[in-house]
Amino acid sequence: MKLIEITANDDGDAYTIFETMNDRGLSLTPTDMLKGYLLANIEDPNKRLEADKLIKSFLTKFAEFGDNTEPDFFKAWLRSQYAKRIRERKKEAKNEDFELIGTEYHRWIRNNAKEVGLNASEDFYLFVVKNMRIFADRYLLLLKASATRKTGLESVKYNADAGFTLQHHIILSSVNADDDKDTAKAKMGVVADFIDSWLNVRFWNYKSNSYSQMQYAAFTVIRSVRSKTLTEVRAILHKRLKEEFDENDFQKWVGLNQFTSKAIHRQLARFTDWLEQQAGEPGRYEDYIVRSGKNAYEVEHILADKFDMFVKEFEDAGAFEEWRNYIGGLLLLPKKVNASLGDAPYKKKLPHYLKANALTQSLHPSFYANNPGVLKALKTHNLAFKPYKEFGWEEIEQRSQLYCAIAALIWSPDRLLRKAA
């Protein structure tokens, strides 16, 4: 085996050699090459060492949250703050800032150094110890809020559970490097709430929230709130959400099928969590969204899957199946409880419902006996909750309308303004 020594006259040449070696097949990540480029342009060895330690410390923290958090940070940070263009939605259009950052952010920074403000050694130093540090801190807060609900950032968890991978890009775009922590967190909370309402009203109208469907729209939001004040962010996103609600709303009934099952499960969890909070309880959203394991929850059909039990109410089996799957005929129950109830008729299920969560209990008259907080909330919001002795198509209709009203309340555009109070 032979060893070949490669020497460089300066750090700039060292980075060129470093990147060229990667082009020849060595396993270097975009982060490795970005780090090499930034450090190579910091002339003061002490400052270079400081910047190196800072980058390493953040990469170590990111790794605690998963393998993809490191590249996701750089994509989210750079796209949110610097991307000016996105590929046009037409055949043979060329990739622009948004796409290039997504595939080779190290090269994009080098090719756009002046636009980013990297001209002299001090610029590179401050880019790391000030700019990167601030946005890495904000990103870590988002990672923590994605795992467990944080006060003021609850919607970050909801959006993460919905699998919306663009949320970090949009949220960070509202943050300025000079924002204090409270202002930055308030902005992040407002944007996360906007995304939460946006995704849910789109789902309720059977619109896809996939990356490919949302990428262009997300970029327009990023551009609209970048470098704005907290007041401006609220106003811009409130207007944007109102425009969305002009096209889509929560008046139609959504139904359960193989494509909507996960989203409906999450929405039922939100309804249940909201109702429990009105009763003065902490709300157990995190419990309700568990879909596997011994503590899993399942979507419960209030109507047993037996058409012959409802033949007088429904025209045919197809109509029965359609109505049975409307959201007003659905609840959440622990998997083991759901299995034990099986195809029992409603009257036999009702006593068991009283032992479950608030949304399920609301079918039983006893739920309303000692719940002053709930009764006050129902009156304040004019929500038509009531118990049912029997359950058929008329009751599904009433509960579906009720769920629509809860959805419109939870995901109202005005929630963005209420946070200012």
One Martini backbone bead per residue (centre of mass of N, CA, C, O) as a GRO file, in nm:
protein
  421
    1MET     BB    1   0.097   0.036   0.022
    2LYS     BB    2   0.027   0.375  -0.071
    3LEU     BB    3   0.115   0.708   0.019
    4ILE     BB    4  -0.029   1.031  -0.049
    5GLU     BB    5   0.075   1.359  -0.048
    6ILE     BB    6  -0.128   1.653   0.009
    7THR     BB    7  -0.075   1.993  -0.067
    8ALA     BB    8  -0.143   2.334   0.049
    9ASN     BB    9  -0.107   2.681   0.039
   10ASP     BB   10  -0.417   2.708   0.117
   11ASP     BB   11  -0.747   2.693   0.221
   12GLY     BB   12  -0.872   2.719  -0.058
   13ASP     BB   13  -0.720   2.479  -0.184
   14ALA     BB   14  -0.816   2.271   0.019
   15TYR     BB   15  -1.114   2.276  -0.063
   16THR     BB   16  -1.077   2.199  -0.358
   17ILE     BB   17  -0.956   1.925  -0.294
   18PHE     BB   18  -1.188   1.822  -0.123
   19GLU     BB   19  -1.408   1.835  -0.350
   20THR     BB   20  -1.258   1.665  -0.562
   21MET     BB   21  -1.248   1.406  -0.399
   22ASN     BB   22  -1.552   1.369  -0.398
   23ASP     BB   23  -1.581   1.349  -0.713
   24ARG     BB   24  -1.399   1.069  -0.693
   25GLY     BB   25  -1.574   0.905  -0.439
   26LEU     BB   26  -1.571   1.014  -0.175
   27SER     BB   27  -1.726   1.017   0.150
   28LEU     BB   28  -1.890   1.320   0.126
   29THR     BB   29  -2.078   1.553   0.254
   30PRO     BB   30  -2.230   1.851   0.223
   31THR     BB   31  -2.147   1.933   0.510
   32ASP     BB   32  -1.846   1.887   0.486
   33MET     BB   33  -1.811   2.095   0.248
   34LEU     BB   34  -1.926   2.341   0.387
   35LYS     BB   35  -1.740   2.346   0.625
   36GLY     BB   36  -1.477   2.367   0.463
   37TYR     BB   37  -1.545   2.637   0.323
   38LEU     BB   38  -1.590   2.818   0.570
   39LEU     BB   39  -1.319   2.764   0.722
   40ALA     BB   40  -1.122   2.841   0.484
   41ASN     BB   41  -1.234   3.162   0.513
   42ILE     BB   42  -1.098   3.167   0.799
   43GLU     BB   43  -0.808   3.312   0.902
   44ASP     BB   44  -0.837   3.293   1.195
   45PRO     BB   45  -0.755   3.028   1.392
   46ASN     BB   46  -0.939   3.084   1.641
   47LYS     BB   47  -1.202   3.130   1.484
   48ARG     BB   48  -1.199   2.862   1.336
   49LEU     BB   49  -1.215   2.686   1.591
   50GLU     BB   50  -1.480   2.800   1.697
   51ALA     BB   51  -1.652   2.726   1.449
   52ASP     BB   52  -1.596   2.424   1.453
   53LYS     BB   53  -1.716   2.363   1.734
   54LEU     BB   54  -2.000   2.466   1.676
   55ILE     BB   55  -2.075   2.276   1.448
   56LYS     BB   56  -2.028   2.011   1.601
   57SER     BB   57  -2.234   2.058   1.829
   58PHE     BB   58  -2.487   2.067   1.643
   59LEU     BB   59  -2.456   1.796   1.501
   60THR     BB   60  -2.483   1.632   1.761
   61LYS     BB   61  -2.770   1.730   1.835
   62PHE     BB   62  -2.915   1.642   1.578
   63ALA     BB   63  -2.853   1.329   1.597
   64GLU     BB   64  -3.061   1.276   1.835
   65PHE     BB   65  -3.315   1.305   1.603
   66GLY     BB   66  -3.155   1.185   1.358
   67ASP     BB   67  -3.023   1.140   1.036
   68ASN     BB   68  -3.183   1.396   0.876
   69THR     BB   69  -3.133   1.667   1.038
   70GLU     BB   70  -2.888   1.793   0.909
   71PRO     BB   71  -2.984   1.847   0.614
   72ASP     BB   72  -3.252   1.978   0.698
   73PHE     BB   73  -3.135   2.230   0.821
   74PHE     BB   74  -2.988   2.350   0.572
   75LYS     BB   75  -3.235   2.363   0.394
   76ALA     BB   76  -3.419   2.531   0.578
   77TRP     BB   77  -3.237   2.773   0.626
   78LEU     BB   78  -3.159   2.853   0.329
   79ARG     BB   79  -3.441   2.866   0.209
   80SER     BB   80  -3.574   3.064   0.416
   81GLN     BB   81  -3.345   3.307   0.367
   82TYR     BB   82  -3.239   3.282   0.030
   83ALA     BB   83  -3.454   3.188  -0.153
   84LYS     BB   84  -3.583   3.332  -0.469
   85ARG     BB   85  -3.624   3.061  -0.634
   86ILE     BB   86  -3.832   2.848  -0.840
   87ARG     BB   87  -3.939   2.615  -1.021
   88GLU     BB   88  -4.115   2.597  -1.284
   89ARG     BB   89  -4.446   2.481  -1.390
   90LYS     BB   90  -4.275   2.336  -1.640
   91LYS     BB   91  -4.143   2.207  -1.900
   92GLU     BB   92  -3.796   2.215  -1.875
   93ALA     BB   93  -3.733   2.343  -1.626
   94LYS     BB   94  -3.517   2.492  -1.413
   95ASN     BB   95  -3.327   2.494  -1.155
   96GLU     BB   96  -3.327   2.653  -0.845
   97ASP     BB   97  -3.264   2.742  -0.540
   98PHE     BB   98  -3.449   2.537  -0.400
   99GLU     BB   99  -3.331   2.282  -0.543
  100LEU     BB  100  -3.023   2.324  -0.500
  101ILE     BB  101  -3.030   2.317  -0.194
  102GLY     BB  102  -3.155   2.024  -0.180
  103THR     BB  103  -2.884   1.884  -0.331
  104GLU     BB  104  -2.636   2.139  -0.304
  105TYR     BB  105  -2.564   2.353  -0.063
  106HIS     BB  106  -2.257   2.390  -0.087
  107ARG     BB  107  -2.256   2.504  -0.381
  108TRP     BB  108  -2.459   2.730  -0.347
  109ILE     BB  109  -2.292   2.900  -0.152
  110ARG     BB  110  -2.045   2.938  -0.333
  111ASN     BB  111  -2.214   3.063  -0.583
  112ASN     BB  112  -2.366   3.274  -0.347
  113ALA     BB  113  -2.188   3.443  -0.151
  114LYS     BB  114  -2.261   3.745  -0.204
  115GLU     BB  115  -2.572   3.719  -0.158
  116VAL     BB  116  -2.516   3.621   0.148
  117GLY     BB  117  -2.242   3.796   0.251
  118LEU     BB  118  -1.964   3.654   0.142
  119ASN     BB  119  -1.646   3.828   0.135
  120ALA     BB  120  -1.507   3.800   0.411
  121SER     BB  121  -1.378   3.651   0.679
  122GLU     BB  122  -1.585   3.773   0.885
  123ASP     BB  123  -1.838   3.669   0.741
  124PHE     BB  124  -1.786   3.367   0.790
  125TYR     BB  125  -1.776   3.379   1.093
  126LEU     BB  126  -2.066   3.506   1.141
  127PHE     BB  127  -2.226   3.290   0.988
  128VAL     BB  128  -2.172   3.087   1.220
  129VAL     BB  129  -2.177   3.235   1.518
  130LYS     BB  130  -2.462   3.365   1.442
  131ASN     BB  131  -2.652   3.254   1.222
  132MET     BB  132  -2.631   2.949   1.266
  133ARG     BB  133  -2.682   2.949   1.568
  134ILE     BB  134  -2.967   3.065   1.570
  135PHE     BB  135  -3.100   2.852   1.371
  136ALA     BB  136  -3.019   2.602   1.532
  137ASP     BB  137  -3.180   2.669   1.784
  138ARG     BB  138  -3.457   2.680   1.643
  139TYR     BB  139  -3.446   2.393   1.529
  140LEU     BB  140  -3.429   2.244   1.800
  141LEU     BB  141  -3.703   2.341   1.898
  142LEU     BB  142  -3.860   2.198   1.671
  143LEU     BB  143  -3.773   1.910   1.737
  144LYS     BB  144  -3.897   1.906   2.021
  145ALA     BB  145  -4.191   1.990   1.929
  146SER     BB  146  -4.227   1.732   1.744
  147ALA     BB  147  -4.225   1.524   1.990
  148THR     BB  148  -4.343   1.751   2.197
  149ARG     BB  149  -4.553   1.945   2.337
  150LYS     BB  150  -4.535   2.303   2.325
  151THR     BB  151  -4.582   2.593   2.445
  152GLY     BB  152  -4.685   2.769   2.149
  153LEU     BB  153  -4.598   2.479   1.968
  154GLU     BB  154  -4.817   2.257   1.909
  155SER     BB  155  -4.832   2.251   1.588
  156VAL     BB  156  -4.565   2.113   1.534
  157LYS     BB  157  -4.665   1.833   1.615
  158TYR     BB  158  -4.903   1.809   1.420
  159ASN     BB  159  -4.732   1.842   1.156
  160ALA     BB  160  -4.546   1.603   1.208
  161ASP     BB  161  -4.774   1.387   1.220
  162ALA     BB  162  -4.854   1.465   0.911
  163GLY     BB  163  -4.573   1.476   0.742
  164PHE     BB  164  -4.468   1.785   0.715
  165THR     BB  165  -4.153   1.868   0.584
  166LEU     BB  166  -4.192   2.199   0.532
  167GLN     BB  167  -4.221   2.346   0.809
  168HIS     BB  168  -3.932   2.449   0.873
  169HIS     BB  169  -3.908   2.641   0.638
  170ILE     BB  170  -4.150   2.825   0.703
  171ILE     BB  171  -4.088   2.901   0.996
  172LEU     BB  172  -3.793   3.019   0.955
  173SER     BB  173  -3.877   3.254   0.758
  174SER     BB  174  -3.990   3.443   1.003
  175VAL     BB  175  -3.701   3.456   1.104
  176ASN     BB  176  -3.470   3.664   1.256
  177ALA     BB  177  -3.154   3.713   1.371
  178ASP     BB  178  -3.263   3.969   1.565
  179ASP     BB  179  -3.446   3.808   1.721
  180ASP     BB  180  -3.582   3.737   1.992
  181LYS     BB  181  -3.696   3.464   2.152
  182ASP     BB  182  -3.994   3.550   2.184
  183THR     BB  183  -4.042   3.641   1.894
  184ALA     BB  184  -3.960   3.383   1.752
  185LYS     BB  185  -4.167   3.198   1.892
  186ALA     BB  186  -4.420   3.349   1.805
  187LYS     BB  187  -4.379   3.312   1.504
  188MET     BB  188  -4.366   3.003   1.503
  189GLY     BB  189  -4.652   2.961   1.616
  190VAL     BB  190  -4.812   3.101   1.391
  191VAL     BB  191  -4.709   2.932   1.153
  192ALA     BB  192  -4.793   2.657   1.265
  193ASP     BB  193  -5.095   2.724   1.274
  194PHE     BB  194  -5.129   2.777   0.979
  195ILE     BB  195  -5.049   2.496   0.881
  196ASP     BB  196  -5.261   2.338   1.035
  197SER     BB  197  -5.507   2.468   0.895
  198TRP     BB  198  -5.426   2.419   0.604
  199LEU     BB  199  -5.411   2.108   0.607
  200ASN     BB  200  -5.704   2.049   0.719
  201VAL     BB  201  -5.875   2.191   0.500
  202ARG     BB  202  -5.764   2.025   0.271
  203PHE     BB  203  -5.840   1.747   0.369
  204TRP     BB  204  -6.151   1.798   0.401
  205ASN     BB  205  -6.127   1.844   0.062
  206TYR     BB  206  -5.937   1.623  -0.069
  207LYS     BB  207  -5.640   1.735  -0.045
  208SER     BB  208  -5.319   1.731  -0.107
  209ASN     BB  209  -5.006   1.721   0.120
  210SER     BB  210  -4.781   1.680  -0.053
  211TYR     BB  211  -4.483   1.781  -0.155
  212SER     BB  212  -4.552   1.829  -0.459
  213GLN     BB  213  -4.816   2.000  -0.396
  214MET     BB  214  -4.670   2.216  -0.171
  215GLN     BB  215  -4.403   2.350  -0.260
  216TYR     BB  216  -4.490   2.613  -0.406
  217ALA     BB  217  -4.673   2.728  -0.185
  218ALA     BB  218  -4.456   2.733   0.035
  219PHE     BB  219  -4.270   2.938  -0.106
  220THR     BB  220  -4.471   3.176  -0.104
  221VAL     BB  221  -4.476   3.192   0.203
  222ILE     BB  222  -4.180   3.238   0.255
  223ARG     BB  223  -4.164   3.509   0.098
  224SER     BB  224  -4.395   3.664   0.263
  225VAL     BB  225  -4.240   3.640   0.571
  226ARG     BB  226  -3.979   3.748   0.512
  227SER     BB  227  -3.860   4.000   0.720
  228LYS     BB  228  -4.090   4.012   0.923
  229THR     BB  229  -4.299   4.095   1.148
  230LEU     BB  230  -4.518   3.978   1.368
  231THR     BB  231  -4.759   4.143   1.269
  232GLU     BB  232  -4.720   4.074   0.968
  233VAL     BB  233  -4.743   3.769   0.987
  234ARG     BB  234  -5.029   3.756   1.085
  235ALA     BB  235  -5.165   3.913   0.851
  236ILE     BB  236  -5.067   3.743   0.610
  237LEU     BB  237  -5.176   3.459   0.712
  238HIS     BB  238  -5.466   3.536   0.755
  239LYS     BB  239  -5.524   3.612   0.463
  240ARG     BB  240  -5.440   3.341   0.338
  241LEU     BB  241  -5.650   3.168   0.494
  242LYS     BB  242  -5.904   3.312   0.399
  243GLU     BB  243  -5.861   3.238   0.102
  244GLU     BB  244  -5.877   2.934   0.146
  245PHE     BB  245  -6.175   2.949   0.272
  246ASP     BB  246  -6.311   3.040   0.005
  247GLU     BB  247  -6.265   2.741  -0.119
  248ASN     BB  248  -6.241   2.615   0.175
  249ASP     BB  249  -6.406   2.403   0.419
  250PHE     BB  250  -6.617   2.246   0.696
  251GLN     BB  251  -6.906   2.153   0.563
  252LYS     BB  252  -6.811   1.898   0.475
  253TRP     BB  253  -6.807   1.557   0.480
  254VAL     BB  254  -6.595   1.336   0.601
  255GLY     BB  255  -6.441   1.018   0.512
  256LEU     BB  256  -6.369   0.686   0.552
  257ASN     BB  257  -6.058   0.550   0.422
  258GLN     BB  258  -5.757   0.438   0.304
  259PHE     BB  259  -5.659   0.755   0.272
  260THR     BB  260  -5.794   0.889   0.560
  261SER     BB  261  -5.734   0.739   0.830
  262LYS     BB  262  -5.499   0.899   0.961
  263ALA     BB  263  -5.627   1.182   0.960
  264ILE     BB  264  -5.883   1.109   1.119
  265HIS     BB  265  -5.743   1.017   1.368
  266ARG     BB  266  -5.617   1.295   1.433
  267GLN     BB  267  -5.883   1.458   1.443
  268LEU     BB  268  -6.013   1.300   1.674
  269ALA     BB  269  -5.787   1.369   1.872
  270ARG     BB  270  -5.838   1.674   1.867
  271PHE     BB  271  -6.130   1.678   1.960
  272THR     BB  272  -6.082   1.531   2.226
  273ASP     BB  273  -5.870   1.721   2.345
  274TRP     BB  274  -6.044   1.976   2.343
  275LEU     BB  275  -6.275   1.872   2.526
  276GLU     BB  276  -6.097   1.811   2.772
  277GLN     BB  277  -6.001   2.103   2.816
  278GLN     BB  278  -6.288   2.213   2.877
  279ALA     BB  279  -6.294   2.015   3.143
  280GLY     BB  280  -5.991   2.063   3.275
  281GLU     BB  281  -5.809   1.887   3.116
  282PRO     BB  282  -5.505   1.815   2.957
  283GLY     BB  283  -5.501   1.615   2.747
  284ARG     BB  284  -5.442   1.312   2.508
  285TYR     BB  285  -5.315   1.316   2.223
  286GLU     BB  286  -5.061   1.130   2.238
  287ASP     BB  287  -5.233   0.876   2.293
  288TYR     BB  288  -5.439   0.877   2.043
  289ILE     BB  289  -5.207   0.849   1.803
  290VAL     BB  290  -5.169   0.566   1.865
  291ARG     BB  291  -5.142   0.271   1.626
  292SER     BB  292  -4.949   0.085   1.804
  293GLY     BB  293  -4.970  -0.156   2.019
  294LYS     BB  294  -5.100  -0.183   2.343
  295ASN     BB  295  -5.180   0.153   2.327
  296ALA     BB  296  -5.371   0.159   2.105
  297TYR     BB  297  -5.572   0.330   1.869
  298GLU     BB  298  -5.905   0.334   1.727
  299VAL     BB  299  -6.142   0.344   1.493
  300GLU     BB  300  -6.484   0.387   1.570
  301HIS     BB  301  -6.781   0.240   1.491
  302ILE     BB  302  -7.094   0.291   1.592
  303LEU     BB  303  -7.177   0.117   1.368
  304ALA     BB  304  -7.234  -0.180   1.297
  305ASP     BB  305  -7.126  -0.436   1.060
  306LYS     BB  306  -7.472  -0.458   1.001
  307PHE     BB  307  -7.713  -0.422   0.777
  308ASP     BB  308  -7.955  -0.590   0.905
  309MET     BB  309  -7.989  -0.373   1.146
  310PHE     BB  310  -8.049  -0.122   0.901
  311VAL     BB  311  -8.259  -0.179   0.664
  312LYS     BB  312  -8.475   0.056   0.735
  313GLU     BB  313  -8.265   0.312   0.694
  314PHE     BB  314  -8.136   0.184   0.429
  315GLU     BB  315  -8.140   0.124   0.098
  316ASP     BB  316  -7.842  -0.001   0.112
  317ALA     BB  317  -7.525  -0.116   0.158
  318GLY     BB  318  -7.385   0.132   0.035
  319ALA     BB  319  -7.521   0.349   0.210
  320PHE     BB  320  -7.437   0.233   0.480
  321GLU     BB  321  -7.129   0.254   0.437
  322GLU     BB  322  -7.116   0.556   0.392
  323TRP     BB  323  -7.243   0.648   0.664
  324ARG     BB  324  -7.059   0.486   0.860
  325ASN     BB  325  -6.793   0.670   0.752
  326TYR     BB  326  -6.869   0.912   0.868
  327ILE     BB  327  -6.746   1.119   1.106
  328GLY     BB  328  -7.008   1.111   1.297
  329GLY     BB  329  -6.952   0.774   1.324
  330LEU     BB  330  -6.687   0.848   1.497
  331LEU     BB  331  -6.415   0.720   1.703
  332LEU     BB  332  -6.209   0.662   1.994
  333LEU     BB  333  -6.036   0.355   2.087
  334PRO     BB  334  -5.908   0.119   2.237
  335LYS     BB  335  -5.824  -0.165   2.091
  336LYS     BB  336  -5.934  -0.364   2.310
  337VAL     BB  337  -6.216  -0.236   2.328
  338ASN     BB  338  -6.298  -0.255   2.034
  339ALA     BB  339  -6.278  -0.566   2.023
  340SER     BB  340  -6.487  -0.631   2.254
  341LEU     BB  341  -6.739  -0.497   2.107
  342GLY     BB  342  -6.754  -0.516   1.814
  343ASP     BB  343  -7.099  -0.582   1.695
  344ALA     BB  344  -7.242  -0.418   1.887
  345PRO     BB  345  -7.488  -0.251   1.986
  346TYR     BB  346  -7.533   0.063   2.095
  347LYS     BB  347  -7.666   0.006   2.378
  348LYS     BB  348  -7.416  -0.176   2.468
  349LYS     BB  349  -7.190   0.046   2.429
  350LEU     BB  350  -7.261   0.301   2.599
  351PRO     BB  351  -7.141   0.225   2.884
  352HIS     BB  352  -6.846   0.210   2.768
  353TYR     BB  353  -6.820   0.503   2.668
  354LEU     BB  354  -6.814   0.633   2.961
  355LYS     BB  355  -6.503   0.511   3.005
  356ALA     BB  356  -6.383   0.700   2.813
  357ASN     BB  357  -6.355   0.956   2.631
  358ALA     BB  358  -6.505   1.256   2.580
  359LEU     BB  359  -6.624   1.208   2.295
  360THR     BB  360  -6.758   0.939   2.376
  361GLN     BB  361  -6.916   1.038   2.633
  362SER     BB  362  -7.110   1.246   2.475
  363LEU     BB  363  -7.337   1.015   2.427
  364HIS     BB  364  -7.382   1.042   2.732
  365PRO     BB  365  -7.569   1.187   2.982
  366SER     BB  366  -7.350   1.190   3.220
  367PHE     BB  367  -7.144   1.394   3.096
  368TYR     BB  368  -7.338   1.659   3.172
  369ALA     BB  369  -7.364   1.665   3.491
  370ASN     BB  370  -7.023   1.725   3.576
  371ASN     BB  371  -6.949   1.974   3.331
  372PRO     BB  372  -6.908   2.300   3.338
  373GLY     BB  373  -6.686   2.354   3.127
  374VAL     BB  374  -6.829   2.226   2.888
  375LEU     BB  375  -7.098   2.382   2.897
  376LYS     BB  376  -6.968   2.658   2.854
  377ALA     BB  377  -6.831   2.596   2.579
  378LEU     BB  378  -7.088   2.515   2.423
  379LYS     BB  379  -7.224   2.791   2.458
  380THR     BB  380  -7.005   2.980   2.346
  381HIS     BB  381  -6.987   2.796   2.057
  382ASN     BB  382  -7.249   2.658   1.971
  383LEU     BB  383  -7.258   2.341   2.048
  384ALA     BB  384  -7.441   2.032   1.954
  385PHE     BB  385  -7.434   1.871   2.215
  386LYS     BB  386  -7.557   1.529   2.276
  387PRO     BB  387  -7.737   1.273   2.367
  388TYR     BB  388  -7.792   0.910   2.287
  389LYS     BB  389  -8.008   0.634   2.269
  390GLU     BB  390  -7.975   0.639   1.961
  391PHE     BB  391  -7.825   0.515   1.633
  392GLY     BB  392  -7.820   0.677   1.312
  393TRP     BB  393  -7.845   0.877   1.043
  394GLU     BB  394  -7.935   1.130   1.202
  395GLU     BB  395  -7.698   1.123   1.406
  396ILE     BB  396  -7.472   1.142   1.200
  397GLU     BB  397  -7.553   1.415   1.093
  398GLN     BB  398  -7.523   1.572   1.360
  399ARG     BB  399  -7.226   1.490   1.421
  400SER     BB  400  -7.103   1.598   1.162
  401GLN     BB  401  -7.182   1.893   1.212
  402LEU     BB  402  -7.029   1.913   1.476
  403TYR     BB  403  -6.744   1.850   1.368
  404CYS     BB  404  -6.739   2.087   1.175
  405ALA     BB  405  -6.753   2.302   1.400
  406ILE     BB  406  -6.493   2.222   1.545
  407ALA     BB  407  -6.303   2.259   1.307
  408ALA     BB  408  -6.367   2.562   1.258
  409LEU     BB  409  -6.261   2.644   1.539
  410ILE     BB  410  -5.972   2.528   1.555
  411TRP     BB  411  -5.903   2.628   1.225
  412SER     BB  412  -5.924   2.918   1.241
  413PRO     BB  413  -5.788   3.211   1.127
  414ASP     BB  414  -5.827   3.369   1.408
  415ARG     BB  415  -5.602   3.227   1.574
  416LEU     BB  416  -5.372   3.422   1.481
  417LEU     BB  417  -5.496   3.667   1.649
  418ARG     BB  418  -5.534   3.547   1.936
  419LYS     BB  419  -5.223   3.531   2.005
  420ALA     BB  420  -5.206   3.853   2.057
  421ALA     BB  421  -5.370   3.867   2.339
   0.00000   0.00000   0.00000
